[in-house]
Amino acid sequence: MQTVEELELKLSEPSERLIRDVGRIKGDIMILGLGGKMGPSLAKLLKRALDKSGTTKKVMGASRFSNESMYNELSNFGIDCYKVDLLNDGALKGLPDAENVIYMAGNKFGTAGNEHFTWAMNAYLPGRVAEKYKRSNIVVFSTGNIYPFMTIDSGGATEKVRPLPIGEYAQSCLGRERVFEHFSVKNGTKMLLYRLNYALDLRYGVLLEIAKKVVSEKPIDLSMGHVNVIWQGDANEYAIRSLLHCESPANKLNITGPETISVQWLAEQFGEHLGKNPIFENRPAKTALLNNASRSFDLFGDPLVTLNEMIMMTVEWIKSGGEEIGKPTHFQERKGDF
Ligand SMILES: NC(=O)c1ccc[n+]([C@@H]2O[C@H](COP(=O)([O-])OP(=O)(O)OC[C@H]3O[C@@H](n4cnc5c(N)ncnc54)[C@H](OP(=O)(O)O)[C@@H]3O)[C@@H](O)[C@H]2O)c1
């Protein structure tokens, strides 16, 4: 895979299990925060799955569309796009109702020094959205950052681990969950809190970041020595299928790949395939931000794209000078300063 067109096609290719499940979703779907890294390919995947399932449901999406061309691209794909700032209450109220909502809006980078905005986005807006869409099923994108660091031999935090977020970004994400949970109980709204760790799509993500350091012979910090990753296509498929698992009080579901992956091992894989000797700094800590998504595999089946495929696709992408989004994950961060 070498071009954005090929990548977009792969990301939006619906599996049989997705086509079957979208046929069971009742009513239209609204995606809030459509314009980011994951939203456009989620919307296209959903649209293609609906078309193949032979059911007619509207796919709608709202975002500020900071990337202006995305508005036209998604509109041309058959998505009903609304250009709004969700923090503008009038604009939020003016959005069409929908039986199903996938909530992807949030703020992470630039939190340090602008904490108030992150809290407004991540913990205030959820209350406004929960009231507006109180009669909908809502899948709420959350993050594994709400968990404490886990030992690297623990298998990662399951949904039973008590949240202990590190730093204000992660705390505000727990705020997002708690506010949605409150309205789930108060209004009986069915929800699923989708706790994701590190999706990637070749243009961005943990693998690209490590591979690029290997190529440029820059030191790779091993202090966050272990990670979880998942192919964005699989993460998006799980998010759509999560609409069938919304509950009141809110259901909680971890989403990531099945492996606890050593950063050093990843760099060595890239070194081998790219003909470089990786340079390391610091020693791996005994703990890391680790998510255990085994419950999601029971519900949905294993991810369709394996770790080795992601590594090999990343190698090919880098060799062919593939496009990059330029939004690093900062997965190395141990103090929660984003
Ligand atoms: N990608 C990952 O690996 C990962 C991991 C854990 C959690 N998450 C969470 O999952 C969600 C989706 O991930 P992502 O990577 O696609 O995030 P993202 O790139 O940050 O996309 C979220 C999008 O929401 C839109 N948005 C933000 N504020 C808005 C506002 N006031 N009004 C309207 N739209 C607004 C923005 O698009 P516009 O500029 O068009 O408004 C933004 O790009 C995010 O909440 C993210 O924090 C992602």
The ligand as a MOL file (V3000), in Angstrom:
LIG
                    3D

  0  0  0     0  0            999 V3000
M  V30 BEGIN CTAB
M  V30 COUNTS 48 52 0 0 0
M  V30 BEGIN ATOM
M  V30 1 N -6.7470 8.2990 17.6610 0
M  V30 2 C -6.4890 7.6520 18.7810 0
M  V30 3 O -5.6180 6.7650 18.8360 0
M  V30 4 C -7.2830 7.9460 20.0320 0
M  V30 5 C -6.9240 7.3130 21.2280 0
M  V30 6 C -7.6890 7.5550 22.3770 0
M  V30 7 C -8.7810 8.4000 22.3110 0
M  V30 8 N -9.0930 9.0160 21.1340 0 CHG=1
M  V30 9 C -10.2420 9.9110 21.1150 0
M  V30 10 O -11.1400 9.4930 20.1110 0
M  V30 11 C -11.7660 10.6070 19.4690 0
M  V30 12 C -11.5380 10.5200 17.9630 0
M  V30 13 O -10.1450 10.3600 17.7180 0
M  V30 14 P -9.3820 11.2100 16.6280 0
M  V30 15 O -7.9850 10.7090 16.6250 0
M  V30 16 O -10.1690 11.2680 15.3760 0 CHG=-1
M  V30 17 O -9.4280 12.6580 17.3370 0
M  V30 18 P -9.1770 14.0900 16.6520 0
M  V30 19 O -8.2510 13.9450 15.4990 0
M  V30 20 O -8.8270 15.0150 17.7590 0
M  V30 21 O -10.6310 14.4210 16.0830 0
M  V30 22 C -11.6620 14.9800 16.8270 0
M  V30 23 C -12.2720 16.0720 15.9700 0
M  V30 24 O -13.3790 16.6510 16.6560 0
M  V30 25 C -13.6120 17.8920 16.0580 0
M  V30 26 N -13.9170 18.8930 17.0910 0
M  V30 27 C -13.1590 19.2580 18.1260 0
M  V30 28 N -13.7370 20.2660 18.7920 0
M  V30 29 C -14.9000 20.5340 18.1440 0
M  V30 30 C -15.9280 21.4860 18.3350 0
M  V30 31 N -15.8800 22.3840 19.3270 0
M  V30 32 N -16.9600 21.4750 17.4830 0
M  V30 33 C -17.0160 20.5980 16.4440 0
M  V30 34 N -16.0680 19.6800 16.2190 0
M  V30 35 C -15.0130 19.6530 17.0590 0
M  V30 36 C -12.2940 18.3350 15.3840 0
M  V30 37 O -12.4810 18.4320 13.9680 0
M  V30 38 P -12.7930 19.9020 13.3400 0
M  V30 39 O -11.5040 20.6350 13.3500 0
M  V30 40 O -13.3330 19.5840 11.9970 0
M  V30 41 O -13.8150 20.5260 14.2100 0
M  V30 42 C -11.3300 17.2280 15.7200 0
M  V30 43 O -10.4010 17.0180 14.7040 0
M  V30 44 C -11.1360 11.8540 20.1130 0
M  V30 45 O -11.9950 12.3410 21.1210 0
M  V30 46 C -9.8440 11.3310 20.7100 0
M  V30 47 O -9.4130 12.0750 21.8120 0
M  V30 48 C -8.3790 8.7990 20.0010 0
M  V30 END ATOM
M  V30 BEGIN BOND
M  V30 1 1 1 2
M  V30 2 2 2 3
M  V30 3 1 2 4
M  V30 4 1 4 5
M  V30 5 2 4 48
M  V30 6 2 5 6
M  V30 7 1 6 7
M  V30 8 2 7 8
M  V30 9 1 8 9
M  V30 10 1 8 48
M  V30 11 1 9 10
M  V30 12 1 9 46
M  V30 13 1 10 11
M  V30 14 1 11 12
M  V30 15 1 11 44
M  V30 16 1 12 13
M  V30 17 1 13 14
M  V30 18 2 14 15
M  V30 19 1 14 16
M  V30 20 1 14 17
M  V30 21 1 17 18
M  V30 22 2 18 19
M  V30 23 1 18 20
M  V30 24 1 18 21
M  V30 25 1 21 22
M  V30 26 1 22 23
M  V30 27 1 23 24
M  V30 28 1 23 42
M  V30 29 1 24 25
M  V30 30 1 25 26
M  V30 31 1 25 36
M  V30 32 1 26 27
M  V30 33 1 26 35
M  V30 34 2 27 28
M  V30 35 1 28 29
M  V30 36 1 29 30
M  V30 37 2 29 35
M  V30 38 1 30 31
M  V30 39 2 30 32
M  V30 40 1 32 33
M  V30 41 2 33 34
M  V30 42 1 34 35
M  V30 43 1 36 37
M  V30 44 1 36 42
M  V30 45 1 37 38
M  V30 46 2 38 39
M  V30 47 1 38 40
M  V30 48 1 38 41
M  V30 49 1 42 43
M  V30 50 1 44 45
M  V30 51 1 44 46
M  V30 52 1 46 47
M  V30 END BOND
M  V30 END CTAB
M  END
